[in-house]
Amino acid sequence: MQTVMIVGAGKGGMAIIQIIQDSPVLDVQAVIDIKDDAPGILWARERGIQTSTDWQPFLKGKIDMIIEVTGNQEVYRELRQACSRETVLIPASVAYMLIKLFKDKEKLISKIQKETYKYNLIFNSVDNGMIVINNDENIILLNNSAEKLIGISRNEALGKHISMVVPTSELPRVLRTRMVESNREVKLPNGLKIIATRIPIIDKSGLLIGGFSIFKDISEVVSMAEQITDLKEIQTKLQAIFHSSDEAISVVDEDGIGMMINPAYTRITGLTEEQVIGKPATTDIVVGESVHMKVLKTRRAVRGVPMLVGPNKREVVVNGAPVIVNGKLKGSVGIIRDVSELKSLNRELNRAKQMIRTLEAKYSFEDIIGNSEVMKIAIEQAKLAAKTPATILLRGESGTGKELFAHAIHNGSDRKFNKFIRVNCASLSESLLESELFGYVEGAFTGAKRGGKKGLFEEANNGSIFLDEIGELSLNTQVKLLRVLQENEITRVGGTEAISLNVRVIAATNVNLEKAMANGEFREDLYYRLNQMPIFIPPLRKRKEDIESLCSNLIERINGEYGRNIEGVTEGALARLLMYEWPGNIRELDNMIRRAIIFMNYNEKYIDLEYIFNLSKPTSVDTESTLDMATEGTLSQRLEEYEKSIILKTLEKNKGNKTKTAKELGLSIRNLYYKLEKYEHANNSMK
């Protein structure tokens, strides 16, 4: 151990101290400085090292090395004269050089550490396993991925022969051959298969210094190959779908240049690939704006754009959507539908709907036409009722659409996948209605089927049954219906066994049930069972704002039945319809439109006022004299008076024959009775 005395404890002396303080061969014995609070003096005192302002006393002892860092030549000369030959004196210039070399060494070490950190980070971040061996075939480097694949830690593997860690490795061979071996399959001791590439490490002078192997789990490669195969299969399927689709498809790139079309596109537009591919997106358009360009501009889907395309000016509707890959717009896809085909299909669909007659409900709430407030209230009540198991009573005049509501309620309930049975209680006699509703056992009456028969309530089990004109039931049948509602069970005609049921009852009537109860014609207990959820459907005169949309819907349906193409009603005709009070409600409106369409010429598209007037004009009645009878009151009152006089005169002409009168006036017998009852009630009120 060499003893050292440092003369000068300022910045230079402190720098020298930092260099030699951790040296295993140098031992600082004394620190000298004329300033008692110099940094080096304070450092030495903290560590119990001798300090002084005079260096001379220390020369008497054994000092192997004196480092003079005062920078004072006089001090250096005095030290040189005073120290013995065995003592090494290092001047300030040499000391400062040592300080500079030390700092450069620190910078170099720091730089090397940073570079080493970067290399290690890269080396250990890659997914591929990496092993490096030296010329002795011992492992000198191993990255994290190699640890995971081999199943041996770095500490266990480093320094060992490669064959001890990977017995099947052929990396030593590249040390002998100096040849690169690519994509060689190797089976590891843990059973894992890898693909390895082996590379000899040769320096610039051609000296072999080791070997390097990079390897990857073969299962990932196999997975990638399978993905490529799957992508090719998907591509083949997509191409098959693209070319077999009946809907025309066109694809453009991000610049709006045509890329692909399918055969259906050529069939609809009349344009070939040569006329479209490589051309602007507007090439096929005769009238209208390009959907592709709008999609590319907004990066959003565009739907239902009408236009004329191709040399034949085919009327089409176009939907477009952007093609976005990894957040980048790559093009646009357009789906073109021939409107003429859609119209034809729509007519066929509507015709099929009209022809279908099954036990299932045919209509939903979407089929109910009405935007008036009173109608919205009725629809909302019906939607609410549909979600409950409660018995529903639909009330309203004849022809207001009670059955339509019943269908919609069933389809809006959780029973929609079960049967919906419709029964008109006024269309059958009491005995027949009872056997139809509740069924009968074998031998219940003459002509009964062998084995008996299920009733409509049993047929509707777990579903819904619609009892129209419930007010027409006899008191005897009302008792049996009450038991169904109370006990959820029925007994077949002639039988004794009770059959449990789960049926939702929807009833409808145009009768004043409260009045019927007062007259003893309807049971009070049944009324309260039925009236759990009453829904009042407004007459047409209370929602005249719906007449226009009702006309459009009826015309569309009648067009399908009659093979016509009527598009609507004129403003004048609509005004006349709005003036009328419609005692027959929607059924009467339907009748009027049918009669108008029958009388219209085939080249006419709109129902005009003349057809409304002609259909309304009565026969065999003196219109002028009738009008003279009603010259006071509101328009509605005058029209009612006018209608009353027509009916009464026609009835008088037919000598009281109501059936003949109803037929002549184009009314149902029920509607005629309704009107006569209404006018009689009005007369009684006036008395």
Order of alpha helices (4+ residues) and beta strands (2+ residues): beta-alpha-beta-alpha-beta-beta-alpha-beta-alpha-beta-beta-alpha-alpha-alpha-alpha-beta-beta-beta-alpha-beta-beta-alpha-alpha-beta-alpha-beta-beta-beta-alpha-alpha-beta-alpha-beta-alpha-alpha-beta-alpha-beta-beta-beta-alpha-alpha-beta-alpha-beta-alpha-alpha-beta-alpha-alpha-alpha-alpha-alpha
